[in-house]
Amino acid sequence: MAGSTVIPTFRYRDAPRMIDWLCETLGFHRQAVYEDGAGGVAHAQLTLGDGMIMLGSLRDDAFGVFDSSPYVVVPDADAVYARVKASGVEIIQTIKDEDYGGRGFGFRDPEGNHWFVGTYDPWRASGA
């Protein structure tokens, strides 16, 4: 597998402008950008060397309330889900199969940070 298995995610008020800025200023490359049909970005994957960030426009839905968090690619999301749930932390998104592929869930760590874990691998999904 190319790239990192821990991928930071971000939400922006003006995601198209931020994608341009991140690419022009920091040297990121657009691996995938999916528009939301309303002038924003549903999901984008930007790479820099062996690293990646994922981002999208702020939106009023179940995922949109989470601003910045890591996404962790794992081979068995159900096994990790069982361990996380057994640890007693708050599950913020129960494990489920995702429309875009993979299976994943979200939780708050003991200090309250949001994390998302899943089998969706953006490196492999795009052929990178």
MITIBA-688986 format. One record per atom (N, C-alpha, C): residue number from 1; x, y, z. Coordinates in steps of 0.2 Angstrom, whole numbers, padded with zeros to 4 digits. Layout:
BEGIN
<atom><num>NUM</num><east>X</east><north>Y</north><up>Z</up></atom>
...
# end
This chain:
BEGIN
<atom><num>1</num><east>0004</east><north>-0006</north><up>0000</up></atom>
<atom><num>1</num><east>0000</east><north>0000</north><up>0000</up></atom>
<atom><num>1</num><east>0004</east><north>0006</north><up>0000</up></atom>
<atom><num>2</num><east>0003</east><north>0011</north><up>-0004</up></atom>
<atom><num>2</num><east>0006</east><north>0017</north><up>-0004</up></atom>
<atom><num>2</num><east>0003</east><north>0022</north><up>0001</up></atom>
<atom><num>3</num><east>0007</east><north>0026</north><up>0004</up></atom>
<atom><num>3</num><east>0005</east><north>0032</north><up>0008</up></atom>
<atom><num>3</num><east>0004</east><north>0029</north><up>0015</up></atom>
<atom><num>4</num><east>0001</east><north>0034</north><up>0019</up></atom>
<atom><num>4</num><east>0000</east><north>0033</north><up>0026</up></atom>
<atom><num>4</num><east>-0007</east><north>0030</north><up>0028</up></atom>
<atom><num>5</num><east>-0007</east><north>0026</north><up>0033</up></atom>
<atom><num>5</num><east>-0014</east><north>0023</north><up>0035</up></atom>
<atom><num>5</num><east>-0017</east><north>0028</north><up>0040</up></atom>
<atom><num>6</num><east>-0014</east><north>0034</north><up>0042</up></atom>
<atom><num>6</num><east>-0018</east><north>0039</north><up>0046</up></atom>
<atom><num>6</num><east>-0018</east><north>0045</north><up>0042</up></atom>
<atom><num>7</num><east>-0024</east><north>0047</north><up>0041</up></atom>
<atom><num>7</num><east>-0026</east><north>0053</north><up>0036</up></atom>
<atom><num>7</num><east>-0030</east><north>0058</north><up>0040</up></atom>
<atom><num>8</num><east>-0027</east><north>0064</north><up>0041</up></atom>
<atom><num>8</num><east>-0031</east><north>0070</north><up>0044</up></atom>
<atom><num>8</num><east>-0036</east><north>0072</north><up>0039</up></atom>
<atom><num>9</num><east>-0042</east><north>0073</north><up>0042</up></atom>
<atom><num>9</num><east>-0048</east><north>0076</north><up>0038</up></atom>
<atom><num>9</num><east>-0050</east><north>0083</north><up>0041</up></atom>
<atom><num>10</num><east>-0052</east><north>0087</north><up>0036</up></atom>
<atom><num>10</num><east>-0054</east><north>0094</north><up>0038</up></atom>
<atom><num>10</num><east>-0061</east><north>0096</north><up>0035</up></atom>
<atom><num>11</num><east>-0064</east><north>0101</north><up>0038</up></atom>
<atom><num>11</num><east>-0070</east><north>0104</north><up>0035</up></atom>
<atom><num>11</num><east>-0068</east><north>0111</north><up>0034</up></atom>
<atom><num>12</num><east>-0070</east><north>0114</north><up>0028</up></atom>
<atom><num>12</num><east>-0069</east><north>0121</north><up>0027</up></atom>
<atom><num>12</num><east>-0076</east><north>0125</north><up>0025</up></atom>
<atom><num>13</num><east>-0076</east><north>0131</north><up>0027</up></atom>
<atom><num>13</num><east>-0082</east><north>0135</north><up>0024</up></atom>
<atom><num>13</num><east>-0082</east><north>0136</north><up>0017</up></atom>
<atom><num>14</num><east>-0076</east><north>0137</north><up>0014</up></atom>
<atom><num>14</num><east>-0075</east><north>0138</north><up>0007</up></atom>
<atom><num>14</num><east>-0070</east><north>0132</north><up>0004</up></atom>
<atom><num>15</num><east>-0072</east><north>0126</north><up>0004</up></atom>
<atom><num>15</num><east>-0067</east><north>0121</north><up>0002</up></atom>
<atom><num>15</num><east>-0064</east><north>0122</north><up>-0005</up></atom>
<atom><num>16</num><east>-0068</east><north>0124</north><up>-0010</up></atom>
<atom><num>16</num><east>-0064</east><north>0125</north><up>-0016</up></atom>
<atom><num>16</num><east>-0058</east><north>0130</north><up>-0016</up></atom>
<atom><num>17</num><east>-0059</east><north>0135</north><up>-0012</up></atom>
<atom><num>17</num><east>-0054</east><north>0140</north><up>-0011</up></atom>
<atom><num>17</num><east>-0048</east><north>0137</north><up>-0007</up></atom>
<atom><num>18</num><east>-0050</east><north>0133</north><up>-0002</up></atom>
<atom><num>18</num><east>-0044</east><north>0130</north><up>0002</up></atom>
<atom><num>18</num><east>-0041</east><north>0125</north><up>-0002</up></atom>
<atom><num>19</num><east>-0044</east><north>0121</north><up>-0006</up></atom>
<atom><num>19</num><east>-0040</east><north>0116</north><up>-0011</up></atom>
<atom><num>19</num><east>-0035</east><north>0120</north><up>-0015</up></atom>
<atom><num>20</num><east>-0037</east><north>0125</north><up>-0018</up></atom>
<atom><num>20</num><east>-0033</east><north>0129</north><up>-0022</up></atom>
<atom><num>20</num><east>-0027</east><north>0132</north><up>-0018</up></atom>
<atom><num>21</num><east>-0028</east><north>0134</north><up>-0012</up></atom>
<atom><num>21</num><east>-0023</east><north>0137</north><up>-0008</up></atom>
<atom><num>21</num><east>-0018</east><north>0132</north><up>-0006</up></atom>
<atom><num>22</num><east>-0021</east><north>0126</north><up>-0003</up></atom>
<atom><num>22</num><east>-0017</east><north>0120</north><up>-0001</up></atom>
<atom><num>22</num><east>-0012</east><north>0118</north><up>-0007</up></atom>
<atom><num>23</num><east>-0015</east><north>0118</north><up>-0013</up></atom>
<atom><num>23</num><east>-0011</east><north>0116</north><up>-0019</up></atom>
<atom><num>23</num><east>-0006</east><north>0121</north><up>-0021</up></atom>
<atom><num>24</num><east>-0008</east><north>0127</north><up>-0021</up></atom>
<atom><num>24</num><east>-0003</east><north>0132</north><up>-0023</up></atom>
<atom><num>24</num><east>0002</east><north>0134</north><up>-0018</up></atom>
<atom><num>25</num><east>0000</east><north>0134</north><up>-0012</up></atom>
<atom><num>25</num><east>0004</east><north>0137</north><up>-0007</up></atom>
<atom><num>25</num><east>0008</east><north>0131</north><up>-0004</up></atom>
<atom><num>26</num><east>0006</east><north>0126</north><up>-0002</up></atom>
<atom><num>26</num><east>0009</east><north>0120</north><up>0001</up></atom>
<atom><num>26</num><east>0011</east><north>0115</north><up>-0003</up></atom>
<atom><num>27</num><east>0009</east><north>0115</north><up>-0009</up></atom>
<atom><num>27</num><east>0011</east><north>0110</north><up>-0014</up></atom>
<atom><num>27</num><east>0007</east><north>0103</north><up>-0014</up></atom>
<atom><num>28</num><east>0002</east><north>0103</north><up>-0012</up></atom>
<atom><num>28</num><east>-0003</east><north>0097</north><up>-0012</up></atom>
<atom><num>28</num><east>-0005</east><north>0096</north><up>-0019</up></atom>
<atom><num>29</num><east>-0007</east><north>0090</north><up>-0021</up></atom>
<atom><num>29</num><east>-0009</east><north>0088</north><up>-0027</up></atom>
<atom><num>29</num><east>-0016</east><north>0085</north><up>-0027</up></atom>
<atom><num>30</num><east>-0021</east><north>0087</north><up>-0031</up></atom>
<atom><num>30</num><east>-0028</east><north>0084</north><up>-0031</up></atom>
<atom><num>30</num><east>-0027</east><north>0077</north><up>-0034</up></atom>
<atom><num>31</num><east>-0029</east><north>0073</north><up>-0029</up></atom>
<atom><num>31</num><east>-0030</east><north>0066</north><up>-0031</up></atom>
<atom><num>31</num><east>-0037</east><north>0064</north><up>-0033</up></atom>
<atom><num>32</num><east>-0042</east><north>0067</north><up>-0029</up></atom>
<atom><num>32</num><east>-0049</east><north>0066</north><up>-0031</up></atom>
<atom><num>32</num><east>-0052</east><north>0072</north><up>-0028</up></atom>
<atom><num>33</num><east>-0057</east><north>0075</north><up>-0032</up></atom>
<atom><num>33</num><east>-0061</east><north>0080</north><up>-0029</up></atom>
<atom><num>33</num><east>-0068</east><north>0079</north><up>-0032</up></atom>
<atom><num>34</num><east>-0073</east><north>0078</north><up>-0027</up></atom>
<atom><num>34</num><east>-0080</east><north>0077</north><up>-0029</up></atom>
<atom><num>34</num><east>-0084</east><north>0083</north><up>-0027</up></atom>
<atom><num>35</num><east>-0087</east><north>0086</north><up>-0031</up></atom>
<atom><num>35</num><east>-0091</east><north>0092</north><up>-0030</up></atom>
<atom><num>35</num><east>-0098</east><north>0090</north><up>-0027</up></atom>
<atom><num>36</num><east>-0101</east><north>0094</north><up>-0023</up></atom>
<atom><num>36</num><east>-0107</east><north>0092</north><up>-0020</up></atom>
<atom><num>36</num><east>-0114</east><north>0095</north><up>-0023</up></atom>
<atom><num>37</num><east>-0113</east><north>0098</north><up>-0029</up></atom>
<atom><num>37</num><east>-0118</east><north>0100</north><up>-0033</up></atom>
<atom><num>37</num><east>-0121</east><north>0107</north><up>-0031</up></atom>
<atom><num>38</num><east>-0118</east><north>0110</north><up>-0026</up></atom>
<atom><num>38</num><east>-0121</east><north>0116</north><up>-0023</up></atom>
<atom><num>38</num><east>-0115</east><north>0121</north><up>-0022</up></atom>
<atom><num>39</num><east>-0110</east><north>0120</north><up>-0026</up></atom>
<atom><num>39</num><east>-0104</east><north>0125</north><up>-0026</up></atom>
<atom><num>39</num><east>-0099</east><north>0123</north><up>-0021</up></atom>
<atom><num>40</num><east>-0100</east><north>0117</north><up>-0017</up></atom>
<atom><num>40</num><east>-0095</east><north>0115</north><up>-0012</up></atom>
<atom><num>40</num><east>-0092</east><north>0109</north><up>-0014</up></atom>
<atom><num>41</num><east>-0088</east><north>0106</north><up>-0009</up></atom>
<atom><num>41</num><east>-0085</east><north>0100</north><up>-0011</up></atom>
<atom><num>41</num><east>-0088</east><north>0094</north><up>-0006</up></atom>
<atom><num>42</num><east>-0090</east><north>0089</north><up>-0009</up></atom>
<atom><num>42</num><east>-0093</east><north>0083</north><up>-0005</up></atom>
<atom><num>42</num><east>-0087</east><north>0080</north><up>-0002</up></atom>
<atom><num>43</num><east>-0081</east><north>0079</north><up>-0005</up></atom>
<atom><num>43</num><east>-0076</east><north>0075</north><up>-0003</up></atom>
<atom><num>43</num><east>-0070</east><north>0076</north><up>-0007</up></atom>
<atom><num>44</num><east>-0064</east><north>0077</north><up>-0005</up></atom>
<atom><num>44</num><east>-0058</east><north>0078</north><up>-0008</up></atom>
<atom><num>44</num><east>-0052</east><north>0075</north><up>-0005</up></atom>
<atom><num>45</num><east>-0048</east><north>0072</north><up>-0009</up></atom>
<atom><num>45</num><east>-0041</east><north>0069</north><up>-0007</up></atom>
<atom><num>45</num><east>-0036</east><north>0072</north><up>-0010</up></atom>
<atom><num>46</num><east>-0031</east><north>0075</north><up>-0006</up></atom>
<atom><num>46</num><east>-0025</east><north>0079</north><up>-0008</up></atom>
<atom><num>46</num><east>-0019</east><north>0075</north><up>-0006</up></atom>
<atom><num>47</num><east>-0014</east><north>0075</north><up>-0010</up></atom>
<atom><num>47</num><east>-0008</east><north>0071</north><up>-0008</up></atom>
<atom><num>47</num><east>-0002</east><north>0076</north><up>-0008</up></atom>
<atom><num>48</num><east>0003</east><north>0074</north><up>-0004</up></atom>
<atom><num>48</num><east>0009</east><north>0077</north><up>-0003</up></atom>
<atom><num>48</num><east>0014</east><north>0072</north><up>-0002</up></atom>
<atom><num>49</num><east>0018</east><north>0070</north><up>-0006</up></atom>
<atom><num>49</num><east>0023</east><north>0065</north><up>-0005</up></atom>
<atom><num>49</num><east>0019</east><north>0058</north><up>-0004</up></atom>
<atom><num>50</num><east>0021</east><north>0055</north><up>0002</up></atom>
<atom><num>50</num><east>0017</east><north>0049</north><up>0004</up></atom>
<atom><num>50</num><east>0012</east><north>0050</north><up>0009</up></atom>
<atom><num>51</num><east>0010</east><north>0057</north><up>0010</up></atom>
<atom><num>51</num><east>0005</east><north>0059</north><up>0014</up></atom>
<atom><num>51</num><east>-0002</east><north>0061</north><up>0010</up></atom>
<atom><num>52</num><east>-0007</east><north>0061</north><up>0014</up></atom>
<atom><num>52</num><east>-0014</east><north>0063</north><up>0011</up></atom>
<atom><num>52</num><east>-0018</east><north>0066</north><up>0017</up></atom>
<atom><num>53</num><east>-0022</east><north>0071</north><up>0014</up></atom>
<atom><num>53</num><east>-0027</east><north>0074</north><up>0018</up></atom>
<atom><num>53</num><east>-0034</east><north>0073</north><up>0015</up></atom>
<atom><num>54</num><east>-0039</east><north>0072</north><up>0018</up></atom>
<atom><num>54</num><east>-0046</east><north>0072</north><up>0015</up></atom>
<atom><num>54</num><east>-0050</east><north>0078</north><up>0018</up></atom>
<atom><num>55</num><east>-0054</east><north>0081</north><up>0014</up></atom>
<atom><num>55</num><east>-0057</east><north>0087</north><up>0016</up></atom>
<atom><num>55</num><east>-0064</east><north>0088</north><up>0012</up></atom>
<atom><num>56</num><east>-0068</east><north>0092</north><up>0015</up></atom>
<atom><num>56</num><east>-0074</east><north>0094</north><up>0012</up></atom>
<atom><num>56</num><east>-0077</east><north>0100</north><up>0014</up></atom>
<atom><num>57</num><east>-0083</east><north>0102</north><up>0011</up></atom>
<atom><num>57</num><east>-0086</east><north>0108</north><up>0014</up></atom>
<atom><num>57</num><east>-0090</east><north>0107</north><up>0020</up></atom>
<atom><num>58</num><east>-0090</east><north>0112</north><up>0024</up></atom>
<atom><num>58</num><east>-0094</east><north>0112</north><up>0030</up></atom>
<atom><num>58</num><east>-0102</east><north>0110</north><up>0028</up></atom>
<atom><num>59</num><east>-0105</east><north>0106</north><up>0031</up></atom>
<atom><num>59</num><east>-0112</east><north>0105</north><up>0029</up></atom>
<atom><num>59</num><east>-0116</east><north>0103</north><up>0036</up></atom>
<atom><num>60</num><east>-0122</east><north>0103</north><up>0035</up></atom>
<atom><num>60</num><east>-0127</east><north>0102</north><up>0041</up></atom>
<atom><num>60</num><east>-0129</east><north>0094</north><up>0040</up></atom>
<atom><num>61</num><east>-0125</east><north>0090</north><up>0042</up></atom>
<atom><num>61</num><east>-0127</east><north>0083</north><up>0042</up></atom>
<atom><num>61</num><east>-0124</east><north>0079</north><up>0047</up></atom>
<atom><num>62</num><east>-0125</east><north>0073</north><up>0048</up></atom>
<atom><num>62</num><east>-0122</east><north>0069</north><up>0053</up></atom>
<atom><num>62</num><east>-0114</east><north>0069</north><up>0053</up></atom>
<atom><num>63</num><east>-0111</east><north>0069</north><up>0047</up></atom>
<atom><num>63</num><east>-0103</east><north>0070</north><up>0047</up></atom>
<atom><num>63</num><east>-0101</east><north>0077</north><up>0047</up></atom>
<atom><num>64</num><east>-0105</east><north>0081</north><up>0045</up></atom>
<atom><num>64</num><east>-0103</east><north>0088</north><up>0044</up></atom>
<atom><num>64</num><east>-0102</east><north>0092</north><up>0051</up></atom>
<atom><num>65</num><east>-0104</east><north>0089</north><up>0056</up></atom>
<atom><num>65</num><east>-0103</east><north>0092</north><up>0063</up></atom>
<atom><num>65</num><east>-0096</east><north>0091</north><up>0065</up></atom>
<atom><num>66</num><east>-0092</east><north>0086</north><up>0062</up></atom>
<atom><num>66</num><east>-0085</east><north>0085</north><up>0064</up></atom>
<atom><num>66</num><east>-0081</east><north>0089</north><up>0060</up></atom>
<atom><num>67</num><east>-0077</east><north>0093</north><up>0063</up></atom>
<atom><num>67</num><east>-0072</east><north>0098</north><up>0059</up></atom>
<atom><num>67</num><east>-0066</east><north>0094</north><up>0057</up></atom>
<atom><num>68</num><east>-0061</east><north>0093</north><up>0061</up></atom>
<atom><num>68</num><east>-0055</east><north>0090</north><up>0060</up></atom>
<atom><num>68</num><east>-0054</east><north>0084</north><up>0064</up></atom>
<atom><num>69</num><east>-0052</east><north>0079</north><up>0061</up></atom>
<atom><num>69</num><east>-0051</east><north>0072</north><up>0064</up></atom>
<atom><num>69</num><east>-0046</east><north>0068</north><up>0060</up></atom>
<atom><num>70</num><east>-0043</east><north>0063</north><up>0063</up></atom>
<atom><num>70</num><east>-0039</east><north>0058</north><up>0059</up></atom>
<atom><num>70</num><east>-0044</east><north>0053</north><up>0057</up></atom>
<atom><num>71</num><east>-0043</east><north>0050</north><up>0051</up></atom>
<atom><num>71</num><east>-0046</east><north>0044</north><up>0048</up></atom>
<atom><num>71</num><east>-0040</east><north>0039</north><up>0048</up></atom>
<atom><num>72</num><east>-0042</east><north>0033</north><up>0051</up></atom>
<atom><num>72</num><east>-0037</east><north>0027</north><up>0051</up></atom>
<atom><num>72</num><east>-0039</east><north>0022</north><up>0047</up></atom>
<atom><num>73</num><east>-0035</east><north>0020</north><up>0042</up></atom>
<atom><num>73</num><east>-0036</east><north>0014</north><up>0038</up></atom>
<atom><num>73</num><east>-0034</east><north>0008</north><up>0041</up></atom>
<atom><num>74</num><east>-0039</east><north>0003</north><up>0042</up></atom>
<atom><num>74</num><east>-0038</east><north>-0003</north><up>0045</up></atom>
<atom><num>74</num><east>-0040</east><north>-0009</north><up>0041</up></atom>
<atom><num>75</num><east>-0037</east><north>-0015</north><up>0041</up></atom>
<atom><num>75</num><east>-0040</east><north>-0021</north><up>0037</up></atom>
<atom><num>75</num><east>-0046</east><north>-0024</north><up>0040</up></atom>
<atom><num>76</num><east>-0048</east><north>-0023</north><up>0046</up></atom>
<atom><num>76</num><east>-0053</east><north>-0026</north><up>0049</up></atom>
<atom><num>76</num><east>-0057</east><north>-0021</north><up>0054</up></atom>
<atom><num>77</num><east>-0061</east><north>-0017</north><up>0052</up></atom>
<atom><num>77</num><east>-0065</east><north>-0012</north><up>0055</up></atom>
<atom><num>77</num><east>-0069</east><north>-0015</north><up>0061</up></atom>
<atom><num>78</num><east>-0072</east><north>-0021</north><up>0060</up></atom>
<atom><num>78</num><east>-0076</east><north>-0024</north><up>0065</up></atom>
<atom><num>78</num><east>-0072</east><north>-0026</north><up>0071</up></atom>
<atom><num>79</num><east>-0066</east><north>-0028</north><up>0070</up></atom>
<atom><num>79</num><east>-0062</east><north>-0030</north><up>0076</up></atom>
<atom><num>79</num><east>-0060</east><north>-0024</north><up>0080</up></atom>
<atom><num>80</num><east>-0058</east><north>-0018</north><up>0076</up></atom>
<atom><num>80</num><east>-0056</east><north>-0012</north><up>0080</up></atom>
<atom><num>80</num><east>-0062</east><north>-0009</north><up>0083</up></atom>
<atom><num>81</num><east>-0068</east><north>-0009</north><up>0080</up></atom>
<atom><num>81</num><east>-0074</east><north>-0007</north><up>0083</up></atom>
<atom><num>81</num><east>-0075</east><north>-0011</north><up>0090</up></atom>
<atom><num>82</num><east>-0074</east><north>-0017</north><up>0090</up></atom>
<atom><num>82</num><east>-0076</east><north>-0021</north><up>0096</up></atom>
<atom><num>82</num><east>-0071</east><north>-0019</north><up>0102</up></atom>
<atom><num>83</num><east>-0065</east><north>-0017</north><up>0100</up></atom>
<atom><num>83</num><east>-0060</east><north>-0015</north><up>0105</up></atom>
<atom><num>83</num><east>-0061</east><north>-0008</north><up>0107</up></atom>
<atom><num>84</num><east>-0063</east><north>-0004</north><up>0103</up></atom>
<atom><num>84</num><east>-0065</east><north>0003</north><up>0105</up></atom>
<atom><num>84</num><east>-0071</east><north>0003</north><up>0109</up></atom>
<atom><num>85</num><east>-0076</east><north>0000</north><up>0107</up></atom>
<atom><num>85</num><east>-0082</east><north>-0001</north><up>0111</up></atom>
<atom><num>85</num><east>-0081</east><north>-0003</north><up>0118</up></atom>
<atom><num>86</num><east>-0077</east><north>-0009</north><up>0118</up></atom>
<atom><num>86</num><east>-0076</east><north>-0012</north><up>0125</up></atom>
<atom><num>86</num><east>-0072</east><north>-0007</north><up>0129</up></atom>
<atom><num>87</num><east>-0068</east><north>-0002</north><up>0126</up></atom>
<atom><num>87</num><east>-0064</east><north>0003</north><up>0130</up></atom>
<atom><num>87</num><east>-0069</east><north>0008</north><up>0134</up></atom>
<atom><num>88</num><east>-0075</east><north>0008</north><up>0132</up></atom>
<atom><num>88</num><east>-0080</east><north>0012</north><up>0135</up></atom>
<atom><num>88</num><east>-0080</east><north>0019</north><up>0133</up></atom>
<atom><num>89</num><east>-0077</east><north>0021</north><up>0127</up></atom>
<atom><num>89</num><east>-0077</east><north>0028</north><up>0125</up></atom>
<atom><num>89</num><east>-0084</east><north>0029</north><up>0121</up></atom>
<atom><num>90</num><east>-0086</east><north>0035</north><up>0119</up></atom>
<atom><num>90</num><east>-0092</east><north>0037</north><up>0116</up></atom>
<atom><num>90</num><east>-0091</east><north>0035</north><up>0108</up></atom>
<atom><num>91</num><east>-0096</east><north>0031</north><up>0106</up></atom>
<atom><num>91</num><east>-0096</east><north>0030</north><up>0099</up></atom>
<atom><num>91</num><east>-0101</east><north>0035</north><up>0096</up></atom>
<atom><num>92</num><east>-0098</east><north>0039</north><up>0091</up></atom>
<atom><num>92</num><east>-0102</east><north>0044</north><up>0088</up></atom>
<atom><num>92</num><east>-0105</east><north>0042</north><up>0081</up></atom>
<atom><num>93</num><east>-0102</east><north>0037</north><up>0078</up></atom>
<atom><num>93</num><east>-0105</east><north>0034</north><up>0072</up></atom>
<atom><num>93</num><east>-0104</east><north>0027</north><up>0072</up></atom>
<atom><num>94</num><east>-0110</east><north>0023</north><up>0073</up></atom>
<atom><num>94</num><east>-0109</east><north>0016</north><up>0074</up></atom>
<atom><num>94</num><east>-0106</east><north>0013</north><up>0067</up></atom>
<atom><num>95</num><east>-0104</east><north>0007</north><up>0068</up></atom>
<atom><num>95</num><east>-0100</east><north>0004</north><up>0062</up></atom>
<atom><num>95</num><east>-0106</east><north>0002</north><up>0057</up></atom>
<atom><num>96</num><east>-0104</east><north>0003</north><up>0050</up></atom>
<atom><num>96</num><east>-0108</east><north>0002</north><up>0045</up></atom>
<atom><num>96</num><east>-0104</east><north>0002</north><up>0038</up></atom>
<atom><num>97</num><east>-0108</east><north>-0001</north><up>0033</up></atom>
<atom><num>97</num><east>-0105</east><north>-0001</north><up>0027</up></atom>
<atom><num>97</num><east>-0106</east><north>0006</north><up>0024</up></atom>
<atom><num>98</num><east>-0101</east><north>0009</north><up>0020</up></atom>
<atom><num>98</num><east>-0102</east><north>0015</north><up>0017</up></atom>
<atom><num>98</num><east>-0104</east><north>0015</north><up>0010</up></atom>
<atom><num>99</num><east>-0107</east><north>0020</north><up>0008</up></atom>
<atom><num>99</num><east>-0109</east><north>0020</north><up>0001</up></atom>
<atom><num>99</num><east>-0104</east><north>0020</north><up>-0004</up></atom>
<atom><num>100</num><east>-0098</east><north>0024</north><up>-0002</up></atom>
<atom><num>100</num><east>-0092</east><north>0024</north><up>-0006</up></atom>
<atom><num>100</num><east>-0087</east><north>0019</north><up>-0006</up></atom>
<atom><num>101</num><east>-0089</east><north>0014</north><up>-0002</up></atom>
<atom><num>101</num><east>-0085</east><north>0008</north><up>-0001</up></atom>
<atom><num>101</num><east>-0082</east><north>0007</north><up>0006</up></atom>
<atom><num>102</num><east>-0080</east><north>0002</north><up>0008</up></atom>
<atom><num>102</num><east>-0077</east><north>0001</north><up>0015</up></atom>
<atom><num>102</num><east>-0083</east><north>0000</north><up>0020</up></atom>
<atom><num>103</num><east>-0080</east><north>-0001</north><up>0026</up></atom>
<atom><num>103</num><east>-0084</east><north>-0001</north><up>0032</up></atom>
<atom><num>103</num><east>-0081</east><north>0003</north><up>0038</up></atom>
<atom><num>104</num><east>-0084</east><north>0007</north><up>0041</up></atom>
<atom><num>104</num><east>-0081</east><north>0011</north><up>0046</up></atom>
<atom><num>104</num><east>-0086</east><north>0013</north><up>0052</up></atom>
<atom><num>105</num><east>-0083</east><north>0017</north><up>0056</up></atom>
<atom><num>105</num><east>-0086</east><north>0020</north><up>0062</up></atom>
<atom><num>105</num><east>-0082</east><north>0026</north><up>0065</up></atom>
<atom><num>106</num><east>-0085</east><north>0029</north><up>0070</up></atom>
<atom><num>106</num><east>-0082</east><north>0035</north><up>0073</up></atom>
<atom><num>106</num><east>-0083</east><north>0035</north><up>0080</up></atom>
<atom><num>107</num><east>-0078</east><north>0038</north><up>0084</up></atom>
<atom><num>107</num><east>-0078</east><north>0038</north><up>0091</up></atom>
<atom><num>107</num><east>-0075</east><north>0044</north><up>0094</up></atom>
<atom><num>108</num><east>-0076</east><north>0046</north><up>0100</up></atom>
<atom><num>108</num><east>-0072</east><north>0051</north><up>0104</up></atom>
<atom><num>108</num><east>-0067</east><north>0047</north><up>0108</up></atom>
<atom><num>109</num><east>-0061</east><north>0049</north><up>0108</up></atom>
<atom><num>109</num><east>-0056</east><north>0046</north><up>0112</up></atom>
<atom><num>109</num><east>-0057</east><north>0049</north><up>0119</up></atom>
<atom><num>110</num><east>-0053</east><north>0046</north><up>0124</up></atom>
<atom><num>110</num><east>-0054</east><north>0048</north><up>0131</up></atom>
<atom><num>110</num><east>-0054</east><north>0055</north><up>0133</up></atom>
<atom><num>111</num><east>-0050</east><north>0059</north><up>0128</up></atom>
<atom><num>111</num><east>-0050</east><north>0066</north><up>0129</up></atom>
<atom><num>111</num><east>-0055</east><north>0070</north><up>0125</up></atom>
<atom><num>112</num><east>-0059</east><north>0067</north><up>0121</up></atom>
<atom><num>112</num><east>-0064</east><north>0070</north><up>0118</up></atom>
<atom><num>112</num><east>-0063</east><north>0071</north><up>0110</up></atom>
<atom><num>113</num><east>-0057</east><north>0069</north><up>0108</up></atom>
<atom><num>113</num><east>-0056</east><north>0070</north><up>0101</up></atom>
<atom><num>113</num><east>-0060</east><north>0065</north><up>0096</up></atom>
<atom><num>114</num><east>-0062</east><north>0068</north><up>0091</up></atom>
<atom><num>114</num><east>-0065</east><north>0063</north><up>0086</up></atom>
<atom><num>114</num><east>-0060</east><north>0059</north><up>0082</up></atom>
<atom><num>115</num><east>-0062</east><north>0053</north><up>0081</up></atom>
<atom><num>115</num><east>-0058</east><north>0048</north><up>0076</up></atom>
<atom><num>115</num><east>-0063</east><north>0045</north><up>0072</up></atom>
<atom><num>116</num><east>-0061</east><north>0043</north><up>0066</up></atom>
<atom><num>116</num><east>-0064</east><north>0039</north><up>0061</up></atom>
<atom><num>116</num><east>-0060</east><north>0033</north><up>0059</up></atom>
<atom><num>117</num><east>-0062</east><north>0027</north><up>0059</up></atom>
<atom><num>117</num><east>-0059</east><north>0021</north><up>0057</up></atom>
<atom><num>117</num><east>-0063</east><north>0017</north><up>0052</up></atom>
<atom><num>118</num><east>-0059</east><north>0015</north><up>0047</up></atom>
<atom><num>118</num><east>-0063</east><north>0011</north><up>0042</up></atom>
<atom><num>118</num><east>-0058</east><north>0007</north><up>0037</up></atom>
<atom><num>119</num><east>-0061</east><north>0003</north><up>0033</up></atom>
<atom><num>119</num><east>-0058</east><north>-0001</north><up>0028</up></atom>
<atom><num>119</num><east>-0057</east><north>0003</north><up>0022</up></atom>
<atom><num>120</num><east>-0060</east><north>0008</north><up>0021</up></atom>
<atom><num>120</num><east>-0060</east><north>0012</north><up>0015</up></atom>
<atom><num>120</num><east>-0052</east><north>0015</north><up>0014</up></atom>
<atom><num>121</num><east>-0049</east><north>0013</north><up>0009</up></atom>
<atom><num>121</num><east>-0042</east><north>0015</north><up>0008</up></atom>
<atom><num>121</num><east>-0042</east><north>0020</north><up>0002</up></atom>
<atom><num>122</num><east>-0041</east><north>0026</north><up>0003</up></atom>
<atom><num>122</num><east>-0041</east><north>0031</north><up>-0003</up></atom>
<atom><num>122</num><east>-0035</east><north>0030</north><up>-0007</up></atom>
<atom><num>123</num><east>-0030</east><north>0027</north><up>-0005</up></atom>
<atom><num>123</num><east>-0024</east><north>0026</north><up>-0009</up></atom>
<atom><num>123</num><east>-0026</east><north>0020</north><up>-0014</up></atom>
<atom><num>124</num><east>-0029</east><north>0015</north><up>-0012</up></atom>
<atom><num>124</num><east>-0030</east><north>0010</north><up>-0016</up></atom>
<atom><num>124</num><east>-0037</east><north>0011</north><up>-0021</up></atom>
<atom><num>125</num><east>-0041</east><north>0015</north><up>-0018</up></atom>
<atom><num>125</num><east>-0048</east><north>0016</north><up>-0021</up></atom>
<atom><num>125</num><east>-0047</east><north>0020</north><up>-0028</up></atom>
<atom><num>126</num><east>-0042</east><north>0025</north><up>-0027</up></atom>
<atom><num>126</num><east>-0040</east><north>0029</north><up>-0033</up></atom>
<atom><num>126</num><east>-0035</east><north>0026</north><up>-0038</up></atom>
<atom><num>127</num><east>-0032</east><north>0021</north><up>-0036</up></atom>
<atom><num>127</num><east>-0027</east><north>0018</north><up>-0040</up></atom>
<atom><num>127</num><east>-0020</east><north>0021</north><up>-0039</up></atom>
<atom><num>128</num><east>-0019</east><north>0025</north><up>-0033</up></atom>
<atom><num>128</num><east>-0013</east><north>0028</north><up>-0032</up></atom>
<atom><num>128</num><east>-0007</east><north>0023</north><up>-0030</up></atom>
# end
